[in-house]
């Protein structure tokens, strides 16, 4: 199937008016695609709000998107953990 929207894209829910940035995508065996949308605003205590999960058919592009920059050397290697670099730090 594939996804209609990209990670980092700003979207708005047509039903509730909720808007934010896509931070996650999930595709189910039934063909349903859902997106985790992270709101831009903080809560009243200054903490990050939880993402809201919305169906692909209920959202439209809205506002600005963010650009995702991956560090060098993190390109797709063709499978889970294939040739993954070691994460062991040198201990003095």
C-alpha atoms as one frame of an Amber mdcrd trajectory, in Angstrom:
protein
   0.000   0.000   0.000   2.423   2.687   1.117   1.882   5.936   2.927   0.219
   9.108   1.642   2.040  11.496   4.046   5.702  11.812   5.004   7.282  11.913
   8.448   7.750  15.527   9.516   4.785  16.754   7.476   2.304  19.134   9.088
  -1.271  17.814   8.991  -4.730  18.748  10.265  -7.583  16.414  11.251 -10.744
  17.228   9.277 -13.041  16.000  12.060 -11.596  17.701  15.166  -9.344  20.424
  13.723  -6.356  19.016  15.670  -3.039  19.814  13.953   0.591  18.865  14.391
   3.598  17.140  12.850   3.641  13.482  11.799   6.129  11.665  14.018   5.047
   8.037  13.404   3.335   5.901  10.767   1.660   2.516  11.162   0.211   0.279
   8.472  -2.056  -2.588   9.557  -2.655  -5.921   7.830  -6.173  -4.732   7.030
  -4.741  -1.894   4.916  -5.530   0.867   7.402  -2.790   3.511   7.698  -2.597
   5.587  10.890  -0.292   8.451  11.795   1.036   9.588  15.154   0.661  13.377
  15.097   2.662  15.347  17.658   1.125  18.685  18.686   3.414  21.721  18.562
   2.119  23.183  21.834   3.284  22.222  25.318   0.855  21.470  28.143   0.139
  23.961  30.953   3.188  22.683  32.904   5.530  23.150  29.919   5.769  19.425
  29.163   5.483  17.762  25.771   1.980  16.492  24.986   1.400  12.920  23.810
   0.950  12.191  20.113  -2.573  11.634  18.792  -3.178   8.769  16.358  -5.298
   9.596  13.310  -6.516   7.662  10.255  -4.951   8.596   6.925  -8.359   9.416
   5.404  -9.182  12.012   8.071  -6.100  14.250   7.694  -4.941  16.838   5.169
  -1.611  18.661   4.767  -1.523  21.822   6.867   1.054  24.471   7.673   4.774
  23.899   7.529   6.665  20.624   7.513  10.001  19.911   9.128  13.031  18.470
   7.377  14.432  15.282   8.861  18.219  15.215   8.759  19.853  11.852   9.393
  23.446  11.748  10.628  26.060  10.444   8.196  26.403   6.681   8.202  22.770
   6.006   9.147  21.548   5.147   5.653  19.384   2.056   5.170  21.513  -1.063
   5.308  18.874  -3.431   3.940  17.423  -5.062   7.039  17.140  -5.029  10.784
  20.541  -4.605  12.428  22.382  -5.629   9.250  25.977  -4.545   9.727  24.908
  -2.242  12.563  27.811  -0.328  14.082  28.858  -1.127  17.620  27.585   1.205
  20.301  30.284   0.371  22.853  32.112   3.430  24.134  35.760   3.425  25.089
  36.153   3.371  28.851  39.295   4.941  30.286
